[in-house]
Every structure is written in structure tokens, then in C-alpha cells.
Amino acid sequence: MKRRKSSFRHDSIQDPKSISAILKALMDGIEKGRVTFSDEDDKITMKPEGLLNLRLTASQEEHRHRINLRISWESRRRKPPKRKALDVSAK
């Protein structure tokens, strides 16, 4: 009864306008309850619902600047695990 973990990761260089478009698409998807991430290698669809956890951090070190945004939630509609036939015998 293992649950499959799906993940998506994409690394690239983007200009500020492109980053803004990605963030707007993310905002729209969260608002609509469905966000799909894809590139040439992978694809994942997520359905944000209920209350979401938000973690935002920002840092500056010398010439390196970083913004991290993390959004997480737990699905309310967890599907029950598929029942597999079990046979127990003392023959």
C-alpha cells in the first residue's frame, strides 16, 4: 500500500518579466484550484484547496540575493488505498 510520490523540478535563467508571468500563472492556478507545471522532461498537476501554508524568506549576501517562496497544503480528499485481494491459507 505504498503511495507514489510525484515531484517536479525546473532550473533555468529567466528575465524579471518572465518570472512575473510565471508568478501570475501560479496565482491564477491557485485561485482556480489547479496548477500544472511542465517542461520537456516532466509534468505534474496539483490541486490546492483549503487553507494553504505559506513560507516566504528573503536574504542578501554580498552580490547574491535570494527569495524563497514555499506553499504547501494537505489534501482533504485522500483516496482510500486500493484494496488488493488477500488470500490467507493454512493448507
C-alpha positions as CSV (number, residue, x, y, z in Angstrom):
1,M,0.0,0.0,0.0
2,K,2.7,2.4,-0.9
3,R,1.7,5.9,-2.0
4,R,3.6,7.2,-5.0
5,K,5.4,10.5,-4.6
6,S,5.4,12.8,-7.6
7,S,7.7,15.8,-7.9
8,F,8.7,18.3,-10.5
9,R,11.8,20.4,-10.6
10,H,12.9,23.0,-13.2
11,D,16.0,25.2,-13.2
12,S,16.6,27.9,-15.7
13,I,17.7,31.5,-16.2
14,Q,14.8,33.9,-16.8
15,D,14.4,37.7,-17.0
16,P,12.2,39.6,-14.5
17,K,9.3,39.8,-17.0
18,S,9.3,36.1,-17.5
19,I,9.4,35.4,-13.7
20,S,6.5,37.8,-13.3
21,A,4.5,35.9,-15.9
22,I,5.2,32.6,-14.1
23,L,4.2,34.0,-10.8
24,K,0.9,35.4,-12.3
25,A,0.2,31.9,-13.8
26,L,0.8,30.4,-10.4
27,M,-1.5,32.9,-8.7
28,D,-4.3,32.2,-11.3
29,G,-3.9,28.5,-10.8
30,I,-4.0,28.7,-7.0
31,E,-7.1,30.8,-7.3
32,K,-8.8,28.4,-9.7
33,G,-7.7,25.3,-7.7
34,R,-5.5,23.7,-10.3
35,V,-1.8,24.3,-11.2
36,T,0.1,22.4,-13.8
37,F,3.9,22.5,-14.0
38,S,5.6,21.1,-17.1
39,D,8.7,21.2,-19.3
40,E,10.2,18.9,-21.9
41,D,11.1,16.3,-19.3
42,D,8.2,16.2,-16.8
43,K,4.7,17.3,-15.8
44,I,2.7,17.5,-12.6
45,T,-0.7,18.8,-11.8
46,M,-1.6,19.9,-8.3
47,K,-5.0,21.0,-6.8
48,P,-4.5,23.5,-4.0
49,E,-7.5,23.6,-1.6
50,G,-8.5,24.7,1.8
51,L,-6.0,26.6,3.9
52,L,-2.5,26.8,2.5
53,N,0.8,27.1,4.4
54,L,3.0,30.0,3.2
55,R,6.7,30.4,3.9
56,L,8.5,33.4,2.4
57,T,12.1,34.2,3.1
58,A,14.5,36.8,1.6
59,S,18.2,37.2,2.0
60,Q,21.1,39.3,0.7
61,E,24.8,38.3,0.9
62,E,27.4,40.4,-0.9
63,H,26.2,40.2,-4.5
64,R,23.8,37.2,-4.1
65,H,20.1,37.9,-3.5
66,R,17.5,35.2,-2.9
67,I,13.8,34.9,-2.5
68,N,12.3,31.6,-1.5
69,L,8.5,31.0,-1.7
70,R,7.0,27.8,-0.4
71,I,3.3,27.0,-0.5
72,S,2.1,23.7,1.0
73,W,-1.2,22.0,1.9
74,E,-2.7,18.7,2.7
75,S,-5.4,17.2,0.5
76,R,-8.8,16.8,2.1
77,R,-10.0,14.2,-0.3
78,R,-7.5,11.5,0.3
79,K,-8.4,8.5,-1.8
80,P,-8.6,5.3,0.2
81,P,-5.8,2.8,-0.8
82,K,-6.8,0.3,-3.5
83,R,-7.8,-2.9,-1.9
84,K,-5.8,-5.8,-3.2
85,A,-7.0,-9.4,-2.9
86,L,-5.6,-11.1,0.1
87,D,-5.5,-14.8,0.5
88,V,-4.6,-16.4,3.8
89,S,-4.5,-20.2,3.9
90,A,-3.3,-22.9,6.3
91,K,-3.3,-25.7,3.8
